[in-house]
């Protein structure tokens, strides 16, 4: 781990595209600002851990089987007509 000392208003640059700036000190808390491209995800550690845990649970949970539906039942044709394939007349 790299440990740096910075004063309010000072920054560090990561990978030439992420800027971390010390905005202010409030007692024992440090307020920082982060400038990064939109494709870089930034999360607080506790939120990141919750996301990882939720993703892991989603991968390991077994899903209940989806019930299969029976094929649709076709209503009888009106007037009791016979289908064309069986209505063959002989000369």
mmCIF file as gemmi writes it, N, C-alpha and C atoms, coordinates in Angstrom:
data_model
loop_
_atom_site.group_PDB
_atom_site.id
_atom_site.type_symbol
_atom_site.label_atom_id
_atom_site.label_alt_id
_atom_site.label_comp_id
_atom_site.label_asym_id
_atom_site.label_entity_id
_atom_site.label_seq_id
_atom_site.pdbx_PDB_ins_code
_atom_site.Cartn_x
_atom_site.Cartn_y
_atom_site.Cartn_z
_atom_site.occupancy
_atom_site.B_iso_or_equiv
_atom_site.pdbx_formal_charge
_atom_site.auth_seq_id
_atom_site.auth_asym_id
_atom_site.pdbx_PDB_model_num
ATOM 1 N N . UNK Axp A 1 ? 0.841 -1.17 0 1 0 ? 1 A 1
ATOM 2 C CA . UNK Axp A 1 ? 0 0 0 1 0 ? 1 A 1
ATOM 3 C C . UNK Axp A 1 ? 0.892 1.241 0 1 0 ? 1 A 1
ATOM 4 N N . UNK Axp A 2 ? 0.559 2.148 -0.861 1 0 ? 2 A 1
ATOM 5 C CA . UNK Axp A 2 ? 1.258 3.425 -0.912 1 0 ? 2 A 1
ATOM 6 C C . UNK Axp A 2 ? 0.589 4.383 0.07 1 0 ? 2 A 1
ATOM 7 N N . UNK Axp A 3 ? 1.356 4.991 0.942 1 0 ? 3 A 1
ATOM 8 C CA . UNK Axp A 3 ? 0.822 5.941 1.915 1 0 ? 3 A 1
ATOM 9 C C . UNK Axp A 3 ? 1.425 7.304 1.605 1 0 ? 3 A 1
ATOM 10 N N . UNK Axp A 4 ? 0.561 8.284 1.378 1 0 ? 4 A 1
ATOM 11 C CA . UNK Axp A 4 ? 0.993 9.638 1.041 1 0 ? 4 A 1
ATOM 12 C C . UNK Axp A 4 ? 0.434 10.633 2.05 1 0 ? 4 A 1
ATOM 13 N N . UNK Axp A 5 ? 1.121 11.736 2.203 1 0 ? 5 A 1
ATOM 14 C CA . UNK Axp A 5 ? 0.619 12.828 3.033 1 0 ? 5 A 1
ATOM 15 C C . UNK Axp A 5 ? 0.216 13.954 2.098 1 0 ? 5 A 1
ATOM 16 N N . UNK Axp A 6 ? -1.016 14.422 2.229 1 0 ? 6 A 1
ATOM 17 C CA . UNK Axp A 6 ? -1.534 15.511 1.412 1 0 ? 6 A 1
ATOM 18 C C . UNK Axp A 6 ? -2.232 16.499 2.328 1 0 ? 6 A 1
ATOM 19 N N . UNK Axp A 7 ? -2.204 17.752 1.956 1 0 ? 7 A 1
ATOM 20 C CA . UNK Axp A 7 ? -2.898 18.816 2.684 1 0 ? 7 A 1
ATOM 21 C C . UNK Axp A 7 ? -4.162 19.164 1.914 1 0 ? 7 A 1
ATOM 22 N N . UNK Axp A 8 ? -5.13 19.809 2.578 1 0 ? 8 A 1
ATOM 23 C CA . UNK Axp A 8 ? -6.341 20.226 1.857 1 0 ? 8 A 1
ATOM 24 C C . UNK Axp A 8 ? -5.984 21.026 0.61 1 0 ? 8 A 1
ATOM 25 N N . UNK Axp A 9 ? -6.638 20.677 -0.496 1 0 ? 9 A 1
ATOM 26 C CA . UNK Axp A 9 ? -6.372 21.333 -1.774 1 0 ? 9 A 1
ATOM 27 C C . UNK Axp A 9 ? -5.36 20.594 -2.627 1 0 ? 9 A 1
ATOM 28 N N . UNK Axp A 10 ? -4.597 19.668 -2.032 1 0 ? 10 A 1
ATOM 29 C CA . UNK Axp A 10 ? -3.609 18.903 -2.786 1 0 ? 10 A 1
ATOM 30 C C . UNK Axp A 10 ? -4.239 17.624 -3.331 1 0 ? 10 A 1
ATOM 31 N N . UNK Axp A 11 ? -3.652 17.115 -4.405 1 0 ? 11 A 1
ATOM 32 C CA . UNK Axp A 11 ? -4.218 15.955 -5.092 1 0 ? 11 A 1
ATOM 33 C C . UNK Axp A 11 ? -3.175 14.888 -5.358 1 0 ? 11 A 1
ATOM 34 N N . UNK Axp A 12 ? -3.665 13.725 -5.75 1 0 ? 12 A 1
ATOM 35 C CA . UNK Axp A 12 ? -2.823 12.685 -6.32 1 0 ? 12 A 1
ATOM 36 C C . UNK Axp A 12 ? -3.492 12.256 -7.628 1 0 ? 12 A 1
ATOM 37 N N . UNK Axp A 13 ? -2.703 11.756 -8.545 1 0 ? 13 A 1
ATOM 38 C CA . UNK Axp A 13 ? -3.23 11.31 -9.838 1 0 ? 13 A 1
ATOM 39 C C . UNK Axp A 13 ? -2.929 9.824 -9.982 1 0 ? 13 A 1
ATOM 40 N N . UNK Axp A 14 ? -3.97 9.064 -10.356 1 0 ? 14 A 1
ATOM 41 C CA . UNK Axp A 14 ? -3.846 7.616 -10.529 1 0 ? 14 A 1
ATOM 42 C C . UNK Axp A 14 ? -4.023 7.289 -12.004 1 0 ? 14 A 1
ATOM 43 N N . UNK Axp A 15 ? -3.07 6.602 -12.564 1 0 ? 15 A 1
ATOM 44 C CA . UNK Axp A 15 ? -3.125 6.128 -13.948 1 0 ? 15 A 1
ATOM 45 C C . UNK Axp A 15 ? -3.327 7.268 -14.949 1 0 ? 15 A 1
ATOM 46 N N . UNK Axp A 16 ? -2.937 8.459 -14.595 1 0 ? 16 A 1
ATOM 47 C CA . UNK Axp A 16 ? -3.032 9.595 -15.51 1 0 ? 16 A 1
ATOM 48 C C . UNK Axp A 16 ? -4.444 10.046 -15.833 1 0 ? 16 A 1
ATOM 49 N N . UNK Axp A 17 ? -5.454 9.433 -15.2 1 0 ? 17 A 1
ATOM 50 C CA . UNK Axp A 17 ? -6.823 9.812 -15.531 1 0 ? 17 A 1
ATOM 51 C C . UNK Axp A 17 ? -7.757 9.901 -14.34 1 0 ? 17 A 1
ATOM 52 N N . UNK Axp A 18 ? -7.297 9.54 -13.151 1 0 ? 18 A 1
ATOM 53 C CA . UNK Axp A 18 ? -8.12 9.64 -11.945 1 0 ? 18 A 1
ATOM 54 C C . UNK Axp A 18 ? -7.43 10.599 -10.984 1 0 ? 18 A 1
ATOM 55 N N . UNK Axp A 19 ? -8.153 11.623 -10.577 1 0 ? 19 A 1
ATOM 56 C CA . UNK Axp A 19 ? -7.608 12.617 -9.654 1 0 ? 19 A 1
ATOM 57 C C . UNK Axp A 19 ? -8.327 12.493 -8.32 1 0 ? 19 A 1
ATOM 58 N N . UNK Axp A 20 ? -7.547 12.32 -7.256 1 0 ? 20 A 1
ATOM 59 C CA . UNK Axp A 20 ? -8.086 12.264 -5.901 1 0 ? 20 A 1
ATOM 60 C C . UNK Axp A 20 ? -7.572 13.491 -5.171 1 0 ? 20 A 1
ATOM 61 N N . UNK Axp A 21 ? -8.512 14.312 -4.712 1 0 ? 21 A 1
ATOM 62 C CA . UNK Axp A 21 ? -8.136 15.585 -4.091 1 0 ? 21 A 1
ATOM 63 C C . UNK Axp A 21 ? -8.655 15.645 -2.659 1 0 ? 21 A 1
ATOM 64 N N . UNK Axp A 22 ? -7.804 16.095 -1.748 1 0 ? 22 A 1
ATOM 65 C CA . UNK Axp A 22 ? -8.227 16.325 -0.366 1 0 ? 22 A 1
ATOM 66 C C . UNK Axp A 22 ? -8.99 17.648 -0.366 1 0 ? 22 A 1
ATOM 67 N N . UNK Axp A 23 ? -10.279 17.577 -0.066 1 0 ? 23 A 1
ATOM 68 C CA . UNK Axp A 23 ? -11.113 18.777 -0.103 1 0 ? 23 A 1
ATOM 69 C C . UNK Axp A 23 ? -11.045 19.512 1.224 1 0 ? 23 A 1
ATOM 70 N N . UNK Axp A 24 ? -11.22 18.772 2.341 1 0 ? 24 A 1
ATOM 71 C CA . UNK Axp A 24 ? -11.097 19.422 3.647 1 0 ? 24 A 1
ATOM 72 C C . UNK Axp A 24 ? -10.964 18.383 4.741 1 0 ? 24 A 1
ATOM 73 N N . UNK Axp A 25 ? -10.487 18.837 5.887 1 0 ? 25 A 1
ATOM 74 C CA . UNK Axp A 25 ? -10.363 17.995 7.063 1 0 ? 25 A 1
ATOM 75 C C . UNK Axp A 25 ? -11.426 18.428 8.067 1 0 ? 25 A 1
ATOM 76 N N . UNK Axp A 26 ? -12.172 17.468 8.625 1 0 ? 26 A 1
ATOM 77 C CA . UNK Axp A 26 ? -13.178 17.737 9.651 1 0 ? 26 A 1
ATOM 78 C C . UNK Axp A 26 ? -12.87 16.859 10.852 1 0 ? 26 A 1
ATOM 79 N N . UNK Axp A 27 ? -12.055 17.347 11.76 1 0 ? 27 A 1
ATOM 80 C CA . UNK Axp A 27 ? -11.677 16.537 12.919 1 0 ? 27 A 1
ATOM 81 C C . UNK Axp A 27 ? -10.894 15.324 12.465 1 0 ? 27 A 1
ATOM 82 N N . UNK Axp A 28 ? -11.449 14.127 12.729 1 0 ? 28 A 1
ATOM 83 C CA . UNK Axp A 28 ? -10.747 12.914 12.33 1 0 ? 28 A 1
ATOM 84 C C . UNK Axp A 28 ? -11.231 12.368 10.987 1 0 ? 28 A 1
ATOM 85 N N . UNK Axp A 29 ? -12.043 13.145 10.278 1 0 ? 29 A 1
ATOM 86 C CA . UNK Axp A 29 ? -12.543 12.728 8.965 1 0 ? 29 A 1
ATOM 87 C C . UNK Axp A 29 ? -11.891 13.56 7.866 1 0 ? 29 A 1
ATOM 88 N N . UNK Axp A 30 ? -11.646 12.916 6.741 1 0 ? 30 A 1
ATOM 89 C CA . UNK Axp A 30 ? -11.074 13.584 5.584 1 0 ? 30 A 1
ATOM 90 C C . UNK Axp A 30 ? -12.116 13.577 4.479 1 0 ? 30 A 1
ATOM 91 N N . UNK Axp A 31 ? -12.386 14.732 3.913 1 0 ? 31 A 1
ATOM 92 C CA . UNK Axp A 31 ? -13.325 14.816 2.789 1 0 ? 31 A 1
ATOM 93 C C . UNK Axp A 31 ? -12.494 14.856 1.518 1 0 ? 31 A 1
ATOM 94 N N . UNK Axp A 32 ? -12.755 13.893 0.622 1 0 ? 32 A 1
ATOM 95 C CA . UNK Axp A 32 ? -11.993 13.814 -0.618 1 0 ? 32 A 1
ATOM 96 C C . UNK Axp A 32 ? -12.929 13.954 -1.814 1 0 ? 32 A 1
ATOM 97 N N . UNK Axp A 33 ? -12.369 14.409 -2.901 1 0 ? 33 A 1
ATOM 98 C CA . UNK Axp A 33 ? -13.092 14.485 -4.164 1 0 ? 33 A 1
ATOM 99 C C . UNK Axp A 33 ? -12.364 13.618 -5.175 1 0 ? 33 A 1
ATOM 100 N N . UNK Axp A 34 ? -13.145 12.966 -6.038 1 0 ? 34 A 1
ATOM 101 C CA . UNK Axp A 34 ? -12.549 12.071 -7.032 1 0 ? 34 A 1
ATOM 102 C C . UNK Axp A 34 ? -13.073 12.45 -8.407 1 0 ? 34 A 1
ATOM 103 N N . UNK Axp A 35 ? -12.16 12.702 -9.326 1 0 ? 35 A 1
ATOM 104 C CA . UNK Axp A 35 ? -12.517 12.943 -10.725 1 0 ? 35 A 1
ATOM 105 C C . UNK Axp A 35 ? -12.028 11.74 -11.517 1 0 ? 35 A 1
ATOM 106 N N . UNK Axp A 36 ? -12.966 11.095 -12.223 1 0 ? 36 A 1
ATOM 107 C CA . UNK Axp A 36 ? -12.614 9.903 -12.996 1 0 ? 36 A 1
ATOM 108 C C . UNK Axp A 36 ? -13.508 9.83 -14.222 1 0 ? 36 A 1
ATOM 109 N N . UNK Axp A 37 ? -13.05 9.146 -15.278 1 0 ? 37 A 1
ATOM 110 C CA . UNK Axp A 37 ? -13.889 8.958 -16.457 1 0 ? 37 A 1
ATOM 111 C C . UNK Axp A 37 ? -15.163 8.194 -16.09 1 0 ? 37 A 1
ATOM 112 N N . UNK Axp A 38 ? -16.223 8.367 -16.881 1 0 ? 38 A 1
ATOM 113 C CA . UNK Axp A 38 ? -17.5 7.704 -16.578 1 0 ? 38 A 1
ATOM 114 C C . UNK Axp A 38 ? -17.418 6.173 -16.542 1 0 ? 38 A 1
ATOM 115 N N . UNK Axp A 39 ? -16.449 5.589 -17.228 1 0 ? 39 A 1
ATOM 116 C CA . UNK Axp A 39 ? -16.355 4.124 -17.246 1 0 ? 39 A 1
ATOM 117 C C . UNK Axp A 39 ? -15.673 3.552 -16.007 1 0 ? 39 A 1
ATOM 118 N N . UNK Axp A 40 ? -15.202 4.411 -15.11 1 0 ? 40 A 1
ATOM 119 C CA . UNK Axp A 40 ? -14.561 3.954 -13.88 1 0 ? 40 A 1
ATOM 120 C C . UNK Axp A 40 ? -15.601 3.985 -12.765 1 0 ? 40 A 1
ATOM 121 N N . UNK Axp A 41 ? -15.903 2.813 -12.203 1 0 ? 41 A 1
ATOM 122 C CA . UNK Axp A 41 ? -16.861 2.733 -11.11 1 0 ? 41 A 1
ATOM 123 C C . UNK Axp A 41 ? -16.177 3.094 -9.804 1 0 ? 41 A 1
ATOM 124 N N . UNK Axp A 42 ? -16.856 3.916 -9.005 1 0 ? 42 A 1
ATOM 125 C CA . UNK Axp A 42 ? -16.306 4.343 -7.726 1 0 ? 42 A 1
ATOM 126 C C . UNK Axp A 42 ? -17.36 4.063 -6.664 1 0 ? 42 A 1
ATOM 127 N N . UNK Axp A 43 ? -16.994 3.274 -5.657 1 0 ? 43 A 1
ATOM 128 C CA . UNK Axp A 43 ? -17.906 2.941 -4.569 1 0 ? 43 A 1
ATOM 129 C C . UNK Axp A 43 ? -17.161 3.076 -3.241 1 0 ? 43 A 1
ATOM 130 N N . UNK Axp A 44 ? -17.902 3.385 -2.183 1 0 ? 44 A 1
ATOM 131 C CA . UNK Axp A 44 ? -17.329 3.267 -0.847 1 0 ? 44 A 1
ATOM 132 C C . UNK Axp A 44 ? -17.117 1.771 -0.606 1 0 ? 44 A 1
ATOM 133 N N . UNK Axp A 45 ? -16.135 1.436 0.202 1 0 ? 45 A 1
ATOM 134 C CA . UNK Axp A 45 ? -15.782 0.023 0.392 1 0 ? 45 A 1
ATOM 135 C C . UNK Axp A 45 ? -16.961 -0.792 0.909 1 0 ? 45 A 1
ATOM 136 N N . UNK Axp A 46 ? -17.72 -0.279 1.867 1 0 ? 46 A 1
ATOM 137 C CA . UNK Axp A 46 ? -18.823 -1.063 2.429 1 0 ? 46 A 1
ATOM 138 C C . UNK Axp A 46 ? -19.919 -1.318 1.392 1 0 ? 46 A 1
ATOM 139 N N . UNK Axp A 47 ? -20.143 -0.371 0.48 1 0 ? 47 A 1
ATOM 140 C CA . UNK Axp A 47 ? -21.128 -0.564 -0.589 1 0 ? 47 A 1
ATOM 141 C C . UNK Axp A 47 ? -20.598 -1.581 -1.596 1 0 ? 47 A 1
ATOM 142 N N . UNK Axp A 48 ? -19.335 -1.486 -1.938 1 0 ? 48 A 1
ATOM 143 C CA . UNK Axp A 48 ? -18.72 -2.438 -2.866 1 0 ? 48 A 1
ATOM 144 C C . UNK Axp A 48 ? -18.829 -3.865 -2.326 1 0 ? 48 A 1
ATOM 145 N N . UNK Axp A 49 ? -18.579 -4.032 -1.029 1 0 ? 49 A 1
ATOM 146 C CA . UNK Axp A 49 ? -18.67 -5.358 -0.421 1 0 ? 49 A 1
ATOM 147 C C . UNK Axp A 49 ? -20.107 -5.887 -0.46 1 0 ? 49 A 1
ATOM 148 N N . UNK Axp A 50 ? -21.095 -5.019 -0.239 1 0 ? 50 A 1
ATOM 149 C CA . UNK Axp A 50 ? -22.501 -5.436 -0.324 1 0 ? 50 A 1
ATOM 150 C C . UNK Axp A 50 ? -22.848 -5.881 -1.746 1 0 ? 50 A 1
ATOM 151 N N . UNK Axp A 51 ? -22.364 -5.153 -2.731 1 0 ? 51 A 1
ATOM 152 C CA . UNK Axp A 51 ? -22.613 -5.516 -4.131 1 0 ? 51 A 1
ATOM 153 C C . UNK Axp A 51 ? -22.006 -6.884 -4.434 1 0 ? 51 A 1
ATOM 154 N N . UNK Axp A 52 ? -20.762 -7.094 -4.003 1 0 ? 52 A 1
ATOM 155 C CA . UNK Axp A 52 ? -20.092 -8.371 -4.24 1 0 ? 52 A 1
ATOM 156 C C . UNK Axp A 52 ? -20.835 -9.521 -3.563 1 0 ? 52 A 1
ATOM 157 N N . UNK Axp A 53 ? -21.267 -9.302 -2.324 1 0 ? 53 A 1
ATOM 158 C CA . UNK Axp A 53 ? -21.99 -10.341 -1.591 1 0 ? 53 A 1
ATOM 159 C C . UNK Axp A 53 ? -23.323 -10.653 -2.271 1 0 ? 53 A 1
ATOM 160 N N . UNK Axp A 54 ? -24.027 -9.625 -2.699 1 0 ? 54 A 1
ATOM 161 C CA . UNK Axp A 54 ? -25.306 -9.817 -3.381 1 0 ? 54 A 1
ATOM 162 C C . UNK Axp A 54 ? -25.109 -10.58 -4.688 1 0 ? 54 A 1
ATOM 163 N N . UNK Axp A 55 ? -24.076 -10.246 -5.434 1 0 ? 55 A 1
ATOM 164 C CA . UNK Axp A 55 ? -23.789 -10.958 -6.685 1 0 ? 55 A 1
ATOM 165 C C . UNK Axp A 55 ? -23.449 -12.418 -6.418 1 0 ? 55 A 1
ATOM 166 N N . UNK Axp A 56 ? -22.679 -12.678 -5.371 1 0 ? 56 A 1
ATOM 167 C CA . UNK Axp A 56 ? -22.307 -14.053 -5.04 1 0 ? 56 A 1
ATOM 168 C C . UNK Axp A 56 ? -23.537 -14.858 -4.633 1 0 ? 56 A 1
ATOM 169 N N . UNK Axp A 57 ? -24.429 -14.257 -3.848 1 0 ? 57 A 1
ATOM 170 C CA . UNK Axp A 57 ? -25.655 -14.942 -3.436 1 0 ? 57 A 1
ATOM 171 C C . UNK Axp A 57 ? -26.532 -15.256 -4.649 1 0 ? 57 A 1
ATOM 172 N N . UNK Axp A 58 ? -26.6 -14.327 -5.589 1 0 ? 58 A 1
ATOM 173 C CA . UNK Axp A 58 ? -27.409 -14.54 -6.784 1 0 ? 58 A 1
ATOM 174 C C . UNK Axp A 58 ? -26.86 -15.7 -7.613 1 0 ? 58 A 1
ATOM 175 N N . UNK Axp A 59 ? -25.555 -15.886 -7.611 1 0 ? 59 A 1
ATOM 176 C CA . UNK Axp A 59 ? -24.95 -16.976 -8.367 1 0 ? 59 A 1
ATOM 177 C C . UNK Axp A 59 ? -25.169 -18.337 -7.713 1 0 ? 59 A 1
ATOM 178 N N . UNK Axp A 60 ? -25.241 -18.365 -6.39 1 0 ? 60 A 1
ATOM 179 C CA . UNK Axp A 60 ? -25.315 -19.635 -5.691 1 0 ? 60 A 1
ATOM 180 C C . UNK Axp A 60 ? -26.737 -20.089 -5.372 1 0 ? 60 A 1
ATOM 181 N N . UNK Axp A 61 ? -27.702 -19.203 -5.42 1 0 ? 61 A 1
ATOM 182 C CA . UNK Axp A 61 ? -29.075 -19.59 -5.132 1 0 ? 61 A 1
ATOM 183 C C . UNK Axp A 61 ? -29.627 -20.434 -6.271 1 0 ? 61 A 1
ATOM 184 N N . UNK Axp A 62 ? -30.351 -21.487 -5.889 1 0 ? 62 A 1
ATOM 185 C CA . UNK Axp A 62 ? -30.984 -22.312 -6.908 1 0 ? 62 A 1
ATOM 186 C C . UNK Axp A 62 ? -32.387 -21.782 -7.142 1 0 ? 62 A 1
ATOM 187 N N . UNK Axp A 63 ? -32.764 -21.741 -8.369 1 0 ? 63 A 1
ATOM 188 C CA . UNK Axp A 63 ? -34.089 -21.253 -8.721 1 0 ? 63 A 1
ATOM 189 C C . UNK Axp A 63 ? -35.086 -22.404 -8.715 1 0 ? 63 A 1
ATOM 190 N N . UNK Axp A 64 ? -36.295 -22.1 -8.337 1 0 ? 64 A 1
ATOM 191 C CA . UNK Axp A 64 ? -37.355 -23.1 -8.403 1 0 ? 64 A 1
ATOM 192 C C . UNK Axp A 64 ? -37.649 -23.379 -9.873 1 0 ? 64 A 1
ATOM 193 N N . UNK Axp A 65 ? -37.963 -24.63 -10.162 1 0 ? 65 A 1
ATOM 194 C CA . UNK Axp A 65 ? -38.259 -25.003 -11.546 1 0 ? 65 A 1
ATOM 195 C C . UNK Axp A 65 ? -39.527 -24.29 -12.013 1 0 ? 65 A 1
ATOM 196 N N . UNK Axp A 66 ? -39.504 -23.842 -13.228 1 0 ? 66 A 1
ATOM 197 C CA . UNK Axp A 66 ? -40.665 -23.181 -13.812 1 0 ? 66 A 1
ATOM 198 C C . UNK Axp A 66 ? -41.658 -24.257 -14.226 1 0 ? 66 A 1
ATOM 199 N N . UNK Axp A 67 ? -42.908 -24.161 -13.769 1 0 ? 67 A 1
ATOM 200 C CA . UNK Axp A 67 ? -43.866 -25.213 -14.132 1 0 ? 67 A 1
ATOM 201 C C . UNK Axp A 67 ? -44.14 -25.194 -15.631 1 0 ? 67 A 1
ATOM 202 N N . UNK Axp A 68 ? -44.296 -26.387 -16.192 1 0 ? 68 A 1
ATOM 203 C CA . UNK Axp A 68 ? -44.586 -26.499 -17.618 1 0 ? 68 A 1
ATOM 204 C C . UNK Axp A 68 ? -46.09 -26.442 -17.821 1 0 ? 68 A 1
ATOM 205 N N . UNK Axp A 69 ? -46.502 -25.758 -18.861 1 0 ? 69 A 1
ATOM 206 C CA . UNK Axp A 69 ? -47.909 -25.645 -19.189 1 0 ? 69 A 1
ATOM 207 C C . UNK Axp A 69 ? -48.302 -26.765 -20.138 1 0 ? 69 A 1
ATOM 208 N N . UNK Axp A 70 ? -49.531 -27.248 -20.002 1 0 ? 70 A 1
ATOM 209 C CA . UNK Axp A 70 ? -50.004 -28.268 -20.935 1 0 ? 70 A 1
ATOM 210 C C . UNK Axp A 70 ? -50.381 -27.584 -22.242 1 0 ? 70 A 1
ATOM 211 N N . UNK Axp A 71 ? -50.365 -28.311 -23.352 1 0 ? 71 A 1
ATOM 212 C CA . UNK Axp A 71 ? -50.707 -27.685 -24.63 1 0 ? 71 A 1
ATOM 213 C C . UNK Axp A 71 ? -52.145 -27.196 -24.603 1 0 ? 71 A 1
ATOM 214 N N . UNK Axp A 72 ? -52.447 -26.146 -25.348 1 0 ? 72 A 1
ATOM 215 C CA . UNK Axp A 72 ? -53.8 -25.603 -25.343 1 0 ? 72 A 1
ATOM 216 C C . UNK Axp A 72 ? -54.794 -26.605 -25.929 1 0 ? 72 A 1
ATOM 217 N N . UNK Axp A 73 ? -55.996 -26.61 -25.396 1 0 ? 73 A 1
ATOM 218 C CA . UNK Axp A 73 ? -57.06 -27.48 -25.893 1 0 ? 73 A 1
ATOM 219 C C . UNK Axp A 73 ? -57.862 -26.674 -26.892 1 0 ? 73 A 1
ATOM 220 N N . UNK Axp A 74 ? -58.008 -27.223 -28.094 1 0 ? 74 A 1
ATOM 221 C CA . UNK Axp A 74 ? -58.748 -26.505 -29.132 1 0 ? 74 A 1
ATOM 222 C C . UNK Axp A 74 ? -60.23 -26.835 -29.022 1 0 ? 74 A 1
ATOM 223 N N . UNK Axp A 75 ? -61.06 -25.832 -29.109 1 0 ? 75 A 1
ATOM 224 C CA . UNK Axp A 75 ? -62.504 -26.082 -29.043 1 0 ? 75 A 1
ATOM 225 C C . UNK Axp A 75 ? -62.959 -26.802 -30.313 1 0 ? 75 A 1
ATOM 226 N N . UNK Axp A 76 ? -64.041 -27.566 -30.217 1 0 ? 76 A 1
ATOM 227 C CA . UNK Axp A 76 ? -64.54 -28.246 -31.42 1 0 ? 76 A 1
ATOM 228 C C . UNK Axp A 76 ? -64.971 -27.221 -32.448 1 0 ? 76 A 1
ATOM 229 N N . UNK Axp A 77 ? -64.844 -27.593 -33.721 1 0 ? 77 A 1
ATOM 230 C CA . UNK Axp A 77 ? -65.221 -26.659 -34.782 1 0 ? 77 A 1
ATOM 231 C C . UNK Axp A 77 ? -66.742 -26.497 -34.794 1 0 ? 77 A 1
ATOM 232 N N . UNK Axp A 78 ? -67.246 -25.331 -35.198 1 0 ? 78 A 1
ATOM 233 C CA . UNK Axp A 78 ? -68.694 -25.085 -35.194 1 0 ? 78 A 1
ATOM 234 C C . UNK Axp A 78 ? -69.427 -25.999 -36.171 1 0 ? 78 A 1
ATOM 235 N N . UNK Axp A 79 ? -70.588 -26.503 -35.769 1 0 ? 79 A 1
ATOM 236 C CA . UNK Axp A 79 ? -71.42 -27.344 -36.62 1 0 ? 79 A 1
ATOM 237 C C . UNK Axp A 79 ? -70.877 -28.738 -36.813 1 0 ? 79 A 1
ATOM 238 N N . UNK Axp A 80 ? -69.874 -29.112 -36.077 1 0 ? 80 A 1
ATOM 239 C CA . UNK Axp A 80 ? -69.325 -30.455 -36.187 1 0 ? 80 A 1
ATOM 240 C C . UNK Axp A 80 ? -68.689 -30.734 -37.526 1 0 ? 80 A 1
ATOM 241 N N . UNK Axp A 81 ? -68.189 -29.702 -38.194 1 0 ? 81 A 1
ATOM 242 C CA . UNK Axp A 81 ? -67.579 -29.88 -39.518 1 0 ? 81 A 1
ATOM 243 C C . UNK Axp A 81 ? -66.353 -30.759 -39.408 1 0 ? 81 A 1
ATOM 244 N N . UNK Axp A 82 ? -66.12 -31.483 -40.451 1 0 ? 82 A 1
ATOM 245 C CA . UNK Axp A 82 ? -64.971 -32.375 -40.52 1 0 ? 82 A 1
ATOM 246 C C . UNK Axp A 82 ? -63.831 -31.606 -41.16 1 0 ? 82 A 1
ATOM 247 N N . UNK Axp A 83 ? -62.629 -31.886 -40.715 1 0 ? 83 A 1
ATOM 248 C CA . UNK Axp A 83 ? -61.491 -31.16 -41.273 1 0 ? 83 A 1
ATOM 249 C C . UNK Axp A 83 ? -61.331 -31.495 -42.747 1 0 ? 83 A 1
ATOM 250 N N . UNK Axp A 84 ? -60.815 -30.588 -43.565 1 0 ? 84 A 1
ATOM 251 C CA . UNK Axp A 84 ? -60.691 -30.782 -45.005 1 0 ? 84 A 1
ATOM 252 C C . UNK Axp A 84 ? -59.892 -32.027 -45.372 1 0 ? 84 A 1
ATOM 253 N N . UNK Axp A 85 ? -58.94 -32.445 -44.592 1 0 ? 85 A 1
ATOM 254 C CA . UNK Axp A 85 ? -58.13 -33.603 -44.958 1 0 ? 85 A 1
ATOM 255 C C . UNK Axp A 85 ? -58.922 -34.908 -44.883 1 0 ? 85 A 1
ATOM 256 N N . UNK Axp A 86 ? -59.985 -34.947 -44.109 1 0 ? 86 A 1
ATOM 257 C CA . UNK Axp A 86 ? -60.788 -36.17 -44.026 1 0 ? 86 A 1
ATOM 258 C C . UNK Axp A 86 ? -62.066 -36.095 -44.851 1 0 ? 86 A 1
ATOM 259 N N . UNK Axp A 87 ? -62.318 -34.979 -45.471 1 0 ? 87 A 1
ATOM 260 C CA . UNK Axp A 87 ? -63.523 -34.788 -46.264 1 0 ? 87 A 1
ATOM 261 C C . UNK Axp A 87 ? -63.192 -35.002 -47.74 1 0 ? 87 A 1
ATOM 262 N N . UNK Axp A 88 ? -62.872 -36.24 -48.088 1 0 ? 88 A 1
ATOM 263 C CA . UNK Axp A 88 ? -62.481 -36.563 -49.458 1 0 ? 88 A 1
ATOM 264 C C . UNK Axp A 88 ? -63.632 -37.354 -50.083 1 0 ? 88 A 1
ATOM 265 N N . UNK Axp A 89 ? -64.117 -36.892 -51.237 1 0 ? 89 A 1
ATOM 266 C CA . UNK Axp A 89 ? -65.19 -37.61 -51.921 1 0 ? 89 A 1
ATOM 267 C C . UNK Axp A 89 ? -64.609 -38.447 -53.048 1 0 ? 89 A 1
ATOM 268 N N . UNK Axp A 90 ? -65.246 -39.605 -53.31 1 0 ? 90 A 1
ATOM 269 C CA . UNK Axp A 90 ? -64.773 -40.497 -54.378 1 0 ? 90 A 1
ATOM 270 C C . UNK Axp A 90 ? -65.737 -40.372 -55.535 1 0 ? 90 A 1
ATOM 271 N N . UNK Axp A 91 ? -65.256 -40.52 -56.77 1 0 ? 91 A 1
ATOM 272 C CA . UNK Axp A 91 ? -66.148 -40.409 -57.945 1 0 ? 91 A 1
ATOM 273 C C . UNK Axp A 91 ? -67.083 -41.572 -58.11 1 0 ? 91 A 1
